[in-house]
Amino acid sequence: MIKVEFKELVGNDRRQFFRVAPSVEEPILLKTQAGMFPLIEISGGGCRLPIAAQAPIQESAEQLLAFPGRSKPITVNVRSVIVDEKSIGVEFVGLDEEMREIICGYVRTRELELVRRFRTRAMTAS
C-alpha cells in the first residue's frame, strides 16, 4: 500500500468550508493593527496565521486581506477563535456574500492547482 501525504490540500474536517494552504510563492497577506502576516490556511469561514501574529488582534476590527493577482485588498472583520503553540485561527465575522465568494473562488482555484500538481507528480513518479 502506498501512503500519500498531501498537506497543502487540507479538506473540510467537518467544517462548513473547504480550506487550503496558500502558495508560498504567492502568499495571501492579512494586514492587522499588529502588522502584515502570511496566511497558513484560508477558507470561506476564516483563516490561520503563524504564531508571530499572536499580537492582539482586535475582535471584529476591520482587517485587510491581500490576494495575489488582485489589485485591491478586501476588508474583513475577524475574531480570534483558536490559539495554539504554532498558530492563531480567526473567523470571518459578518462577511457579505460578495467578499465570501472572492475567498471561496480563491480556494476553488487553489484546490484545482494543487490537484493538478499532485497528479503531475504522481504521473512522473510511476
Summary of the structure (lengths in Angstrom):
residues: 126
radius of gyration: 15.2
end to end distance: 14.3
largest distance: 49.8
contacts: 337
relative contact order: 0.18
helix: 26%
strand: 34%
